[in-house]
């Protein structure tokens, strides 16, 4: 994080029921945000095939006034994930990686004004995310 993050909690209302999402956000200046979120899925959520769940997460991210710029599969220590880049309201570019492991989801986000993107900072932040090996 470029500075000490602020912690918050949101509730995700899903077909499997509501569950908490923990979010850590740093906003170094107006229009710029770096965030990491984490949630645990209920035990009844099937995590054997992560692709359908990644698709649902991506569709949710792309709802509303968004335009997909790019998508690609990523992995972290063999953990499957997806990277999305999308414009939100034509004003900002969001770079997001989502990883699914066991019954947990981790998301890493960078938000920058569309007219002032620093790809080096985006790459540095996204690549800095890591999960401890168990």
N, C-alpha and C positions, 0 to 999 in steps of 0.2 A: 504494500500500500504506500502511496506517496506521502501519506501522513496518517496519524492515528485515526482509525475508523470509528464511526458511530454504529452502535449495535441497535437493532430493532427486531421486532417479531411481527409477522403477518400470518393470517390464516388462509390456507388454500382450501377452498371448497371443491371437492372432487366427487366423482361417482362412488369412490370408496369411503367417502366421509371427509370431514374437515381434519386438517392436521397443521401444526405450526411450521412456519418457514422462518429460519433465523438468517438475518441479513446484516452484513457488515459493509458500510459504505464510507468512502473517503471522497470529499469534494474539494480538490485543491483550489479551484477557481470556478467562477460562474460558467455553467454550461459543460463542465467536465466532471465526470464521476467514475470512480472505480469501485466495484462491489464484488462481494462473494456471498453466495447464499447456500444454505444447507437445509435439507429436510429428510426425514425418515418416512418411508411409505408404510402403511399398515401391512401386517403379515399376509393378508389375503390378496395383495397385489402380486401378480405373477411376474417375477423378475428373471425367469429363465431365458426369455427372448427379449432383450432390451430394445430392439429396433422399433417395435410398435409404440413403446413408451416414449422413446426419443422423438418419434414422429408427433405424438400428441403434445409433448412439451414444445416442440418447434412450432406447431400450429397455434398453440396458445400465445407464444411470443410474437407471432406474426399477425395476430388478430388486431382489429382496429385500423388506424391509419398508418400502415406500414408497407414498405416495399422491400422485398428480398433482393439483396445484392449478390450474395454468394452463400453456399453451404458446402461443407465437406465433413467427412468422417475423421475423427481424431481418436487417439488412445493415450492413456497415461498409465504407464506400468501395466499395460495389457487391459486396462479398464476402458470399455467402449465409451465413446462420446461423439458429440456433434458440435461443429463450429458453425455459427450463423453470423452473417453480417447483414444488417438491414437498416434502412432509413426509417425513422419515426417522424411522422408529421412533416416530412420533407425538410426538417430542420437539423436533426442530429443523426449521426451514424452510431449504431450500437454494434459492438463486436462481442459475441457471447459464446462461451464454451460450456457445454453441459456434459457431465460424467455421471454414469450410473454404476453403482457397485453394491452388492448385497441388496439391502432395501433402502439404500440412501442415494440421494441426488445432490450433486454439487454443481453450482453454476458460477461462472466467473464472467464479469461484464466490464466493458469499457464504454463510456458514452462520451462523445465529443461532438462539437458543432460540425456540421457537414462542411462548412467552409474553412475549418481550421483543424484538420485531423493531423495528428502526429503519429504516423504508423509505427515509428520506432518505439514510442511509449506504449502503444497498444500491444505490440509484439512482446515487449519486455514484461508487461504486466501479465498477459495471458500465459506466457512461458514460465513465469515465476511461480504459478500455482502448482502445488505438489500435495500429495497425500502420503502420510507415513505408511510404510509397509508394515503389516501386522505379522 
